[in-house]
Amino acid sequence: LSGDDEQCTRASSSPVTMFRPAAVFRAALLAALAALAAAQIVTDAPPPTSRGDPDLPKTREKFAQRSPACVACQRAVAHLDENMLPRVFDERAKAARGGSSEYGTFSKIIEEEVSGMCRAQTIQMERDTRKACVRMLDSHEEKIVKAWYETAVVEEMNAEDETNMNWVLCSESRGIAKACPDELATLDVPTLVRLETRQRFDETRRRNEEARKRRRGDDDAKNRRNNANPFSKGRDGLRGPTGSVDERAPKKMTQREIPRPPIGSGMLETFVSSDFARRAIGGRDRGGDADVTDVLVYFAFPRKNPAKHAATMDTLRHVSNAIARAARTKPQVDKGGKDTRARTRGARGPKSPAGELHTTVVAMIDAERNEIPHPWGASIDGPAVVLFPASGKEKPRLLPFRDAESAQDLDRPSDAPTPADALAMLQRSGGRPETREAAGVAFTHMEQRTLEGAGRDTLEDEHDEL
């Protein structure tokens, strides 16, 4: 080949045979970055917007079939939303107005509420739910605190879309606890509360229907026996009542009303089914002054748990007397001559001759002999002490018994709450300032042994006959 031909041949073949590693590396790097960016966009996608419940039977059916872990997670979300967020928002408003806010206040509030979320009444009343909540808290407490902090403190208040904490905590695919199906994890808190209320109503109605069927069956069987043997007339005939001990046990009913003790006497009050709503809940449609009174109610099962019952009654007598003494020793007029006995706005109700108002009531109701009106007795199936705070009856507070997880079925006086437990809850959760102040004074002046419930083991074989 001539020189010109050889040069032409090299020029025409060089673009095909030339290898450029830098260009290939840059192309691969760009492709990897594009894939990573796409994955990051999917990963960082915001959680779905909270949706309201369409109130479909399918949704209610899935809600009723939730696992204990899902129930615990969603009830914890509802509890924190109702109890923790108002505290955080109040503190934020205080700081926005130029008030002093202690460093770490927000973190302290969130950590305190999250660590105590398993003590919520809706969680405590069911053993499987309580255990699931404890496991969730042990495994994810730090992540839950961080998630609530980012939602309640870091995010701006004027955000267009609020974060759905049900999704953040409970979603099976993306949540921290991974406890609930995604379809249920998209529900907002008001919808969760509405579905919970609907479920409790359905369960109560089902139990009532079953009880009516059993009573109808018992009546039919009794009629058949009487028709077969006309001389068997029960307690009024020749033969005495037959049947097992359970059949002869007292049936649920409404006992006769017991008069209210004098105001300020420190005596324990006794409620029955017919006056429970009026004396514990109150309101304009029920009469009485209970809606502006802090009412601590013990739902007693004295025949099923006589030892716990005796110890709990001993605790409540100490608490009632101590609260009454603290209220009697408080000055009724301040330095400026102003009456300090009715500081709660809207306070009303009966007064004693000295002018005292019902501010704190400690009472018991025999849950074995009295039907607890719905919905306040929907979850009561064992001994329970519940505070119905003034001006907040829709948010009762449960005072847990001291049962160990493995000893729930034992009847021990040491498992009952102590006076210290009851006074601490009244001081922390009482709806009236008088209640909180009296509980603090009573706690300070009560002997340490009494506060700790000393001597309750001697009540092992004792119980009050109601």
Legacy VTK file of the C-alpha trace (Angstrom):
# vtk DataFile Version 3.0
C-alpha trace
ASCII
DATASET POLYDATA
POINTS 466 float
0.000 0.000 0.000
1.099 3.513 -0.628
1.599 5.903 2.258
-1.623 7.720 1.467
-3.626 4.480 1.363
-2.132 3.254 4.635
-2.936 6.545 6.386
-6.504 6.444 5.062
-6.953 2.872 6.280
-5.788 3.775 9.831
-8.061 6.821 9.915
-11.133 4.851 8.881
-10.553 1.962 11.315
-9.453 3.890 14.419
-13.000 4.892 15.647
-14.041 1.221 15.683
-11.061 -0.285 17.385
-10.315 2.514 19.901
-11.188 1.624 23.596
-11.887 4.499 26.068
-12.130 3.168 29.717
-12.775 6.614 31.188
-15.936 7.080 29.130
-17.265 3.616 30.049
-16.607 4.257 33.760
-18.411 7.597 33.619
-21.453 5.990 31.962
-21.623 3.213 34.590
-21.265 5.747 37.411
-24.076 7.891 36.018
-26.348 4.852 35.732
-25.618 3.838 39.346
-26.280 7.364 40.608
-29.570 7.490 38.726
-30.695 4.176 40.248
-29.659 5.332 43.728
-31.557 8.601 43.321
-34.674 6.740 42.229
-34.422 4.410 45.221
-33.894 7.375 47.537
-36.997 9.069 46.156
-39.044 5.948 46.900
-37.517 5.537 50.374
-38.055 9.154 51.381
-41.614 9.285 50.138
-43.854 10.760 52.817
-46.287 8.476 54.637
-49.784 8.350 53.220
-52.120 11.058 54.370
-54.379 10.007 57.238
-57.735 8.923 55.975
-61.024 8.796 57.785
-62.843 5.535 58.229
-65.386 4.895 55.472
-67.346 2.976 58.136
-67.465 -0.138 56.033
-68.180 -3.536 57.601
-64.926 -4.814 56.087
-62.904 -2.202 57.950
-64.697 -2.909 61.238
-64.136 -6.647 60.768
-60.397 -6.188 60.222
-60.234 -3.802 63.164
-61.864 -6.398 65.425
-59.335 -9.051 64.316
-56.220 -7.062 65.210
-53.355 -8.819 66.966
-52.529 -7.804 70.580
-49.403 -6.033 69.266
-51.484 -3.962 66.838
-54.047 -3.153 69.521
-51.293 -2.050 71.912
-49.584 0.105 69.280
-52.722 1.914 68.129
-54.041 2.445 71.658
-50.642 3.848 72.659
-50.795 6.262 69.713
-54.284 7.420 70.731
-53.227 7.782 74.378
-50.145 9.866 73.549
-52.090 11.994 71.080
-54.691 12.839 73.752
-52.369 13.260 76.730
-48.860 14.125 75.570
-49.398 16.469 72.633
-51.474 19.002 74.640
-48.617 19.274 77.167
-46.058 19.817 74.410
-48.213 22.364 72.589
-48.853 24.280 75.821
-45.114 24.492 76.393
-44.529 25.630 72.811
-47.167 28.333 73.176
-45.543 29.476 76.409
-42.168 29.740 74.696
-43.727 31.569 71.709
-45.209 34.195 74.059
-41.755 34.901 75.410
-42.111 32.891 78.579
-39.222 31.011 80.093
-38.909 27.393 79.018
-36.417 25.176 80.787
-33.845 23.515 78.542
-34.868 19.978 77.656
-38.496 20.471 78.684
-39.904 18.999 75.475
-37.682 15.932 75.644
-38.572 15.437 79.291
-42.316 15.585 78.588
-42.096 13.159 75.666
-39.833 10.680 77.469
-42.082 10.746 80.536
-45.279 10.132 78.562
-43.800 7.471 76.273
-42.263 5.532 79.164
-45.681 5.472 80.886
-47.893 4.802 77.865
-48.428 1.135 78.805
-50.156 2.301 82.003
-53.051 3.737 79.991
-56.383 2.291 81.087
-57.250 0.912 77.662
-53.963 -1.033 77.633
-53.836 -2.098 81.276
-57.244 -3.756 81.331
-56.239 -6.531 78.861
-53.348 -8.811 79.727
-52.240 -9.702 76.177
-52.373 -6.060 75.120
-50.414 -5.002 78.201
-47.695 -7.585 77.546
-47.458 -6.590 73.875
-47.107 -2.940 74.847
-44.311 -3.726 77.311
-42.453 -5.702 74.649
-42.861 -2.876 72.135
-41.583 -0.338 74.650
-38.573 -2.481 75.592
-37.596 -2.891 71.933
-38.325 0.521 70.442
-38.590 3.137 73.216
-35.767 5.346 71.865
-37.148 5.281 68.315
-40.670 6.060 69.543
-39.423 9.026 71.581
-37.464 10.327 68.578
-40.452 9.976 66.239
-42.795 11.853 68.594
-40.157 14.542 69.180
-39.769 15.137 65.455
-43.539 15.324 65.027
-44.449 17.448 68.046
-41.423 19.731 68.340
-39.363 19.867 65.143
-42.197 20.116 62.620
-43.832 23.476 62.096
-47.281 23.953 63.580
-48.641 25.383 60.327
-47.711 22.370 58.247
-50.300 21.556 55.639
-50.404 17.817 56.395
-49.989 16.467 59.882
-47.855 13.379 60.308
-49.911 10.245 60.844
-48.251 8.690 63.908
-50.363 5.573 63.500
-48.499 4.973 60.240
-45.092 5.991 61.614
-45.322 3.678 64.623
-47.617 0.816 63.641
-47.381 0.245 59.880
-46.435 -3.333 59.029
-44.259 -2.264 56.105
-42.762 1.028 57.252
-43.578 1.537 60.933
-41.266 1.316 63.919
-43.166 -1.503 65.639
-44.437 -3.111 62.396
-47.562 -4.283 64.201
-50.592 -3.399 62.031
-51.655 -3.992 58.422
-51.043 -0.922 56.294
-54.773 -0.539 55.649
-55.383 -0.014 59.382
-52.183 1.998 59.861
-53.483 4.780 57.594
-56.417 5.550 59.937
-56.188 8.776 61.923
-56.547 9.009 65.709
-60.210 10.183 65.808
-61.116 7.225 63.602
-59.237 4.818 65.890
-61.135 6.144 68.893
-64.463 5.883 67.066
-63.784 2.300 66.002
-62.693 1.349 69.529
-65.929 2.771 70.932
-67.978 0.963 68.302
-66.174 -2.312 69.046
-66.781 -2.026 72.815
-70.443 -1.267 72.160
-70.766 -4.336 69.905
-69.042 -6.553 72.474
-71.280 -5.298 75.277
-74.378 -5.868 73.169
-73.182 -9.381 72.303
-72.582 -10.217 75.978
-76.007 -8.894 76.900
-77.611 -11.021 74.185
-75.781 -14.099 75.453
-76.854 -13.361 79.022
-80.484 -13.001 77.913
-80.304 -16.323 76.068
-78.856 -18.024 79.134
-81.570 -16.577 81.362
-84.226 -17.643 78.879
-82.753 -21.141 78.782
-82.620 -21.298 82.598
-86.272 -20.217 82.806
-87.293 -22.841 80.254
-85.412 -25.561 82.118
-86.984 -24.476 85.421
-90.459 -24.556 83.886
-89.836 -28.031 82.518
-88.698 -29.272 85.943
-91.711 -27.735 87.651
-94.078 -29.245 85.114
-92.467 -32.661 85.531
-92.564 -32.502 89.357
-95.202 -30.119 90.696
-94.014 -30.728 94.285
-90.603 -29.195 93.540
-91.265 -25.518 94.218
-87.825 -24.283 95.062
-87.330 -22.154 98.144
-91.092 -21.694 98.696
-91.954 -25.394 98.384
-91.018 -28.647 100.016
-87.493 -28.778 98.604
-84.760 -26.200 98.958
-82.928 -24.541 96.063
-80.844 -26.870 93.971
-77.843 -26.275 91.803
-74.150 -25.533 92.158
-72.547 -22.807 94.221
-72.173 -20.684 91.058
-75.913 -20.955 90.372
-76.677 -19.744 93.894
-74.156 -16.878 93.672
-75.622 -13.388 93.789
-76.872 -12.337 90.373
-75.920 -8.985 88.931
-78.470 -6.372 89.815
-78.892 -2.947 91.304
-78.642 -2.733 95.063
-80.667 -0.312 97.130
-79.147 3.182 97.212
-77.016 3.989 100.259
-77.259 7.535 101.686
-74.328 9.850 101.133
-72.160 10.472 104.222
-71.694 14.044 105.499
-69.449 16.235 103.366
-65.920 16.390 104.734
-66.407 13.433 107.087
-63.723 11.359 105.363
-66.062 8.376 105.131
-65.922 6.101 102.113
-68.976 6.439 99.871
-70.824 3.482 98.346
-72.277 3.641 94.850
-74.816 1.296 93.281
-75.826 0.806 89.675
-78.823 3.132 89.810
-76.883 6.147 91.143
-73.425 5.515 89.645
-73.838 7.893 86.688
-75.241 10.663 88.880
-72.634 10.421 91.656
-69.531 9.491 89.632
-70.070 11.193 86.254
-72.699 13.903 86.727
-73.620 16.474 84.123
-76.680 18.539 83.406
-78.735 15.578 82.225
-77.861 13.498 85.298
-77.940 16.089 88.060
-75.632 16.309 91.026
-72.201 17.874 91.253
-70.056 14.944 90.100
-69.005 16.631 86.858
-66.984 19.194 88.866
-65.836 16.677 91.468
-62.819 14.361 91.381
-64.260 10.892 91.979
-61.981 7.940 92.779
-64.012 4.735 92.347
-63.036 1.213 93.378
-64.819 -1.475 91.348
-64.851 -4.307 93.881
-65.061 -8.080 93.468
-65.099 -9.003 97.169
-66.157 -12.635 96.749
-63.783 -13.415 93.921
-60.793 -11.562 95.464
-61.408 -11.171 99.222
-57.770 -10.502 100.149
-57.232 -7.845 97.489
-60.576 -6.351 98.413
-59.725 -6.027 102.098
-56.368 -4.396 101.335
-57.858 -2.011 98.774
-60.615 -0.942 101.165
-57.964 -0.292 103.827
-56.021 1.860 101.344
-59.069 3.892 100.317
-60.134 4.515 103.931
-56.694 5.961 104.683
-56.818 8.098 101.536
-60.351 9.383 102.154
-59.596 10.333 105.771
-56.303 11.997 104.830
-57.897 14.050 102.042
-60.699 15.168 104.376
-58.221 16.185 107.104
-56.115 18.133 104.615
-59.213 19.961 103.347
-60.402 20.776 106.891
-57.035 22.188 107.979
-56.705 24.451 104.939
-57.566 28.136 105.594
-60.942 28.997 104.111
-60.040 32.657 103.538
-56.777 33.954 102.127
-54.839 36.996 103.330
-56.929 39.307 101.189
-60.173 38.029 102.686
-61.130 36.079 99.551
-62.980 32.760 99.912
-60.769 29.928 98.646
-63.264 27.092 98.870
-64.690 27.117 95.351
-61.963 28.193 92.970
-63.024 25.928 90.111
-65.081 27.803 87.583
-68.633 26.561 87.418
-68.395 24.805 90.790
-71.795 23.974 92.111
-73.591 21.277 94.071
-74.533 20.607 97.689
-72.689 22.371 100.486
-72.368 21.516 104.128
-73.555 24.031 106.772
-69.964 25.278 106.925
-70.004 25.923 103.173
-67.677 23.166 101.949
-68.136 21.802 98.443
-67.671 18.237 97.279
-64.241 18.477 95.638
-62.932 14.938 96.105
-64.969 11.766 96.585
-63.547 8.308 97.307
-66.089 5.560 96.702
-66.573 1.882 95.962
-69.143 -0.127 94.056
-69.700 -3.870 94.350
-69.279 -4.944 90.719
-70.494 -8.457 91.536
-73.911 -7.191 92.637
-74.292 -4.122 90.410
-74.237 -3.744 86.661
-71.873 -0.901 85.777
-73.650 1.420 83.306
-72.262 1.487 79.774
-69.723 2.620 78.701
-67.944 3.086 82.051
-68.036 -0.612 82.866
-67.275 -1.974 79.407
-63.720 -3.065 80.354
-64.282 -3.886 84.029
-63.891 -7.632 84.544
-61.821 -7.619 87.740
-60.827 -5.357 90.661
-60.018 -1.858 89.405
-59.510 1.625 90.849
-60.380 4.421 88.420
-60.221 8.208 88.793
-62.952 10.190 87.025
-61.430 13.705 87.150
-63.482 16.863 87.435
-64.330 18.400 84.060
-62.702 15.418 82.351
-64.986 12.442 82.855
-64.396 11.312 79.285
-60.730 10.641 80.161
-60.690 8.388 83.258
-57.372 7.364 84.791
-56.646 3.789 85.892
-54.700 3.125 89.100
-52.992 -0.213 88.372
-52.842 -2.997 90.919
-49.386 -4.278 91.806
-49.844 -7.775 90.373
-46.833 -9.331 88.765
-47.424 -10.494 85.193
-47.206 -14.151 86.277
-49.475 -13.696 89.320
-52.563 -11.994 87.907
-54.873 -14.749 89.126
-53.556 -14.823 92.700
-55.479 -13.149 95.506
-52.865 -11.393 97.631
-53.327 -8.240 99.715
-49.865 -7.047 98.698
-51.123 -6.673 95.113
-53.571 -3.893 96.049
-52.569 -0.240 95.487
-51.018 1.539 98.450
-52.102 4.943 99.839
-48.979 6.384 98.216
-50.157 5.125 94.799
-53.628 6.631 95.203
-52.436 9.989 96.571
-49.807 10.311 93.849
-52.437 9.819 91.146
-54.801 12.331 92.767
-51.999 14.878 92.996
-50.939 14.288 89.392
-54.282 13.791 87.629
-56.911 15.466 89.818
-59.112 17.870 87.873
-59.526 20.389 90.698
-56.710 22.412 92.287
-58.200 21.642 95.713
-57.802 17.919 95.064
-54.195 18.194 93.915
-53.288 20.409 96.842
-55.040 18.222 99.431
-53.401 15.083 98.023
-49.975 16.702 98.294
-50.595 17.776 101.892
-51.934 14.319 102.812
-48.911 12.648 101.218
-46.565 14.858 103.234
-48.245 14.280 106.599
-49.027 10.553 106.328
-46.649 8.162 108.071
-44.216 6.347 105.810
-45.395 2.898 106.933
-48.987 3.798 106.141
-48.028 5.219 102.757
-46.340 1.937 101.874
-49.332 -0.142 102.976
-47.648 -1.734 105.980
-49.636 -4.416 107.785
-51.757 -5.429 104.806
-50.619 -9.045 104.988
-52.704 -9.402 108.155
-55.798 -8.848 106.013
-55.345 -12.155 104.184
-58.450 -13.711 105.659
-60.500 -10.558 106.112
-62.996 -8.901 103.763
-65.977 -6.634 104.151
-69.429 -8.135 103.707
-71.197 -5.738 101.375
LINES 1 467
466 0 1 2 3 4 5 6 7 8 9 10 11 12 13 14 15 16 17 18 19 20 21 22 23 24 25 26 27 28 29 30 31 32 33 34 35 36 37 38 39 40 41 42 43 44 45 46 47 48 49 50 51 52 53 54 55 56 57 58 59 60 61 62 63 64 65 66 67 68 69 70 71 72 73 74 75 76 77 78 79 80 81 82 83 84 85 86 87 88 89 90 91 92 93 94 95 96 97 98 99 100 101 102 103 104 105 106 107 108 109 110 111 112 113 114 115 116 117 118 119 120 121 122 123 124 125 126 127 128 129 130 131 132 133 134 135 136 137 138 139 140 141 142 143 144 145 146 147 148 149 150 151 152 153 154 155 156 157 158 159 160 161 162 163 164 165 166 167 168 169 170 171 172 173 174 175 176 177 178 179 180 181 182 183 184 185 186 187 188 189 190 191 192 193 194 195 196 197 198 199 200 201 202 203 204 205 206 207 208 209 210 211 212 213 214 215 216 217 218 219 220 221 222 223 224 225 226 227 228 229 230 231 232 233 234 235 236 237 238 239 240 241 242 243 244 245 246 247 248 249 250 251 252 253 254 255 256 257 258 259 260 261 262 263 264 265 266 267 268 269 270 271 272 273 274 275 276 277 278 279 280 281 282 283 284 285 286 287 288 289 290 291 292 293 294 295 296 297 298 299 300 301 302 303 304 305 306 307 308 309 310 311 312 313 314 315 316 317 318 319 320 321 322 323 324 325 326 327 328 329 330 331 332 333 334 335 336 337 338 339 340 341 342 343 344 345 346 347 348 349 350 351 352 353 354 355 356 357 358 359 360 361 362 363 364 365 366 367 368 369 370 371 372 373 374 375 376 377 378 379 380 381 382 383 384 385 386 387 388 389 390 391 392 393 394 395 396 397 398 399 400 401 402 403 404 405 406 407 408 409 410 411 412 413 414 415 416 417 418 419 420 421 422 423 424 425 426 427 428 429 430 431 432 433 434 435 436 437 438 439 440 441 442 443 444 445 446 447 448 449 450 451 452 453 454 455 456 457 458 459 460 461 462 463 464 465
